[in-house]
Amino acid sequence: MQQIIIILLILSSDLWAENNFPPPFTAGYSLYAKGIPVGKGTRTLSVGKDGKFEFESIAKTTGLVAFFKDIGIKERSIFLKKDDKIRPLEYIYYQTGKKSRLTIVLFDWLRNIATNKFKGQTHSIKLEENTLDRLLYQVVLMQELQQGKRELQYKVINKGKISIYTPKFLGKESIDTGMGTFETLKYERVSSKRRTTLWCASKLHYLPVQVEHIEKNGDVFSMLLQWAKGL
């Protein structure tokens, strides 16, 4: 069960040109566990009539794997963008299956407090400037790479606290995808639980076309781009 959950997680007007922010897009991925296909996922960036942005990631087991372990994970980040400031308003993580799970993080920038709701418990986190949620930072990464930045660091609310994410640039690499071969920038982030590597394609506004997680026990989970619209 835990292995399947891990792989599901690794899922132009002037407005869009400003600050090299990514345009609205949808991208589809195939998900793999130890090299075996286990599911499919999509990621979508959109903006509503109220000016609020939404970045959504949906992943679900497919085929024979779904017959035994029918698991779905949906993440959504709602945020505002004004000039150089990108501020999350709400983050939702919803997992379906045998073990359902719901996490909600609400951001109050007037009081500089984030409220984390999980398993019926609520607690507050003091916000720091430029704090992001665990999904939104991936959009900001695309923006900053498009701006020419190569040294990256993010403050991310994860599991009830603010963590520092520092992806390390490892160089350039060609990656074969369902859309052909792309030249990418390769980044790696190491945590206490796993090593995460991203390959971001310059021709797709630095969308991650491949993501790989290597767990402490050596298990490998990955996702590979199959199609994209809007980039």
C-alpha positions in Angstrom: 0.0 0.0 0.0 2.7 2.5 1.0 4.7 1.9 -2.2 1.6 2.7 -4.4 0.9 5.8 -2.4 4.5 7.0 -2.9 4.3 6.7 -6.7 0.9 8.5 -6.9 2.4 11.4 -5.0 5.1 12.1 -7.5 2.8 13.4 -9.6 -0.2 33.7 -23.6 -1.2 36.9 -22.8 0.8 39.6 -21.0 -0.4 38.1 -17.7 1.4 34.9 -18.4 4.5 36.5 -19.9 5.0 38.6 -16.8 7.8 37.3 -14.6 8.1 34.2 -16.9 5.1 32.5 -15.1 3.9 29.3 -16.8 0.8 29.6 -19.0 -2.2 27.5 -18.2 -1.4 23.8 -19.1 -2.4 20.2 -18.6 0.2 17.4 -18.7 -0.3 13.6 -18.5 2.1 11.1 -17.0 2.6 7.4 -16.7 3.5 6.2 -13.2 6.0 3.4 -12.5 7.0 1.3 -9.4 10.3 -0.5 -9.8 10.0 -0.1 -13.5 6.5 -1.6 -13.7 3.5 0.6 -14.9 1.1 1.1 -12.0 -1.0 4.2 -12.8 -1.6 7.5 -14.6 -1.6 11.1 -13.5 -2.3 14.6 -14.7 -1.2 18.0 -13.6 -3.2 21.1 -14.5 -2.6 24.8 -14.0 -5.5 27.2 -14.5 -6.9 30.6 -13.5 -10.5 31.4 -12.6 -12.6 34.5 -13.4 -12.0 35.7 -9.9 -8.2 35.9 -10.6 -7.3 33.0 -8.3 -5.0 30.4 -9.7 -5.3 26.6 -9.2 -2.7 23.9 -9.6 -4.1 20.4 -9.4 -2.4 17.0 -9.4 -4.5 13.8 -9.9 -3.0 10.3 -9.8 -4.7 6.9 -9.8 -3.7 3.3 -10.0 -4.7 1.5 -13.3 -4.9 -2.0 -14.7 -4.2 -5.1 -12.6 -2.7 -2.9 -9.8 -6.0 -1.1 -9.4 -7.8 -4.4 -9.1 -5.8 -5.2 -5.9 -5.1 -1.7 -4.7 -7.5 0.9 -6.1 -5.9 4.1 -4.8 -6.3 7.7 -5.9 -4.6 10.9 -4.8 -5.8 14.4 -5.5 -3.8 17.5 -4.5 -4.9 21.1 -5.2 -3.3 24.4 -4.5 -5.3 27.6 -4.8 -3.1 30.8 -4.9 -2.9 34.4 -5.8 -0.2 36.0 -8.1 0.6 39.7 -8.0 3.8 40.9 -9.5 6.7 39.0 -7.9 4.6 37.6 -5.1 2.9 34.2 -5.2 0.9 33.4 -2.2 -0.9 30.2 -1.5 -4.5 30.5 -0.1 -5.5 26.8 0.3 -3.9 23.4 -0.1 -5.9 20.2 -0.1 -4.6 16.6 -0.1 -7.2 13.9 -0.5 -6.4 10.2 -0.7 -9.0 7.5 -1.5 -8.8 3.8 -1.1 -8.6 1.4 1.8 -6.9 4.1 3.9 -8.5 7.4 3.1 -6.8 10.6 4.2 -7.6 14.3 4.1 -5.3 17.2 4.8 -6.2 20.9 4.5 -3.9 23.9 4.9 -5.5 27.4 5.0 -3.2 30.4 4.6 -4.1 33.7 6.4 -1.6 36.3 5.2 -3.2 39.1 7.2 -2.3 37.3 10.4 0.6 35.4 8.9 -0.8 32.2 10.2 -1.4 28.9 8.3 -4.0 26.5 9.8 -3.3 22.8 9.3 -6.2 20.3 9.6 -5.5 16.6 9.7 -7.2 13.6 11.4 -9.6 15.8 13.2 -6.9 18.0 14.7 -6.1 21.6 13.9 -3.0 23.5 14.7 -1.4 26.8 13.6 1.9 27.5 11.8 3.5 30.9 11.8 4.0 32.0 8.2 7.3 33.3 6.9 7.6 35.5 3.8 7.5 33.4 0.5 6.2 30.3 2.2 4.6 27.9 -0.3 2.7 24.6 -0.1 4.2 21.3 -1.2 2.4 21.4 -4.6 2.8 25.1 -5.5 6.6 25.1 -5.1 6.8 23.0 -8.2 5.1 25.8 -10.3 7.4 28.4 -8.8 10.4 26.1 -9.7 9.2 26.3 -13.3 9.0 30.0 -13.2 12.4 30.5 -11.7 14.2 28.2 -14.1 12.5 30.2 -16.9 13.9 33.4 -15.4 17.4 31.9 -15.6 17.9 31.0 -11.9 19.8 27.9 -11.2 20.3 28.0 -7.5 16.9 27.2 -5.9 15.6 27.2 -2.4 12.0 27.1 -1.1 10.1 27.4 2.2 7.4 24.7 2.1 4.7 23.8 4.6 4.9 20.0 4.9 3.5 17.8 7.7 2.6 20.7 9.9 5.9 22.7 9.8 8.0 24.8 7.4 10.7 22.8 5.7 13.5 24.2 3.5 13.7 22.5 0.0 17.0 23.0 -1.7 17.1 21.3 -5.1 20.7 20.8 -6.3 21.6 21.4 -10.0 23.3 18.3 -11.4 23.7 19.3 -15.0 21.9 18.7 -18.3 20.5 15.5 -19.7 18.4 14.3 -22.7 15.2 12.4 -21.6 13.0 10.3 -23.9 9.3 10.8 -23.2 6.0 10.0 -24.9 6.3 13.4 -26.7 9.8 12.8 -27.9 13.3 13.6 -26.6 13.8 16.8 -24.5 16.9 18.5 -23.3 16.5 19.0 -19.6 18.0 20.5 -16.5 18.5 17.8 -13.8 17.9 18.7 -10.1 18.1 16.5 -7.0 16.6 17.0 -3.5 17.6 14.7 -0.7 15.5 14.3 2.5 15.6 11.9 5.4 13.2 9.5 3.6 14.2 9.6 0.0 16.1 11.1 -2.9 14.0 13.0 -5.5 15.3 13.8 -9.0 13.6 16.1 -11.5 14.3 16.5 -15.2 12.9 19.9 -16.4 12.5 20.6 -20.1 13.3 24.1 -21.4 11.0 23.7 -24.4 8.1 23.1 -22.1 8.7 26.1 -19.7 10.8 23.8 -17.6 7.9 21.4 -16.8 9.3 18.3 -15.1 9.1 15.6 -17.8 10.5 12.9 -15.5 10.5 12.6 -11.7 12.2 9.8 -9.8 12.0 8.9 -6.1 14.5 6.5 -4.6 13.5 5.4 -1.1 15.9 4.6 1.7 15.4 0.9 1.1 16.3 1.3 -2.6 12.9 1.1 -4.0 12.5 3.3 -7.1 9.3 5.1 -8.1 9.0 7.4 -11.1 6.7 9.3 -13.5 7.3 10.1 -17.1 5.5 12.6 -19.3 3.3 11.3 -22.1 1.5 14.4 -23.4 1.1 18.1 -22.6 -1.2 20.9 -23.8 -0.7 24.7 -23.4 3.1 24.7 -23.1 
